[in-house]
Amino acid sequence: MGRDNNLIDPAAIEYILKNSVREPDILARLREETASHPNARYQIPPEQGQFLQLLIRMMGARRTLEVGVFTGYSSLAVALALPPDGRIVACDISEEFTSIARRYWAEAGVSGKIDLRIAPAADTLDGLIQSGQSGTFDFAFIDADKSGYPRYYEQCLALIRSGGLIALDNMLFSGRVIDESDRSDDAVALRKINRLIHQDDRVDAVLLPFADGLTLAVKR
């Protein structure tokens, strides 16, 4: 999901976009095409894509997970930051949305880095665990159905190595997590996962007031 402009002054966002973001043309074109999509709010903003790239490069990540692809902005950003032998296992259920992603991945020459699995993400992640891949991934980005976050977090925590990083998007959910009267499935699930990570001694974590709330959790 995209940026919540209530978290930071829009003038500051414009300043950041002008003075910090270095968005490659192919990412800009994908973002602009997605802006006309009925579900455009699902796409992360460019400063968040650049932040993910920075994390990937700082970690020297090679094996990554993505839970929720949509039109592929985050996966393309990560793929561009990965080394030539880097790989993403990308989970989504929509052939329609990811057909846009595939087109841009091909144009960018990164299709070989992205293993797209069209299936429920929980099933894909379970399959990776059952095939003995626990502890073999460096990084995971979770940006999918919010009610699934508690399960995805546990699965990704099993799959990443010690020192690996999980990034979870929309953890402030446009402020809806603060409003305890919001009993929607998504808001309840996000409150649950926020409390779980805060108390989880398996990770070192921080919730940042960035985009729509981004949690970073490093596995101990």
C-alpha positions, 0 to 999 in steps of 0.5 A: 500500500502507498504512502500515508500523507498524514504521517509527514507534511506533503511539502516535506514529501515533495522535498524528499522526492526532489532532493533524495529519490533517484528513481530509474526511468523504468521504475518511474514508468511502472509507477506512472502506469500503475497510477491509473490502476483501480488499485493503485493504492497498493503500490509502494512510493518511490522513496520506499522502493529506494529504501528497500534497495539500500537495505538489500545492498547494505546486507549483501542480500542474495536470496529474498522473499516477497509476499505480495507483488501487485504490478511489481514495483517493489520486486523490480526495485529489489531485483535491480539492487540484487547481484547477478546471482540474486534471486527473489521468490515472489508470491501473489495470487493474481495473474492479471496484476503480475502480468504488468510486473512481468512486462517490466521485469523483462524490459529491465532484464531481471526476469531471471532473478524473479521466481513468481509463484501464483498461489496463496502465499502461505502455501508457497512459504509452507512449501519452501519450509517443507523443502528444507529451505528454512534459514536460507533467505536473507530478506523478506518483504511482506506487503499483502493481505493484512489479515495474513500478516501474523502467519506470513511473519512466522513463516518468513522468520523460519525462512530467513537466516540469523541476521536476516531482515523482514520488512513489513509494510502498512503497519500503521494502516493509515492510523487505523491501528490506533483506533481501537474501535476499528474491529475490521479483520485487517486492523485487528491483525495488524494490531496483533502483529505489532504487539507480537513483534514488539514482544518477540525476543527472536528479533530486534525490531523497529516500527518506522513512521515511514510511508504507511508504517514500515517495521524492520525486524532482524532475526537474532 
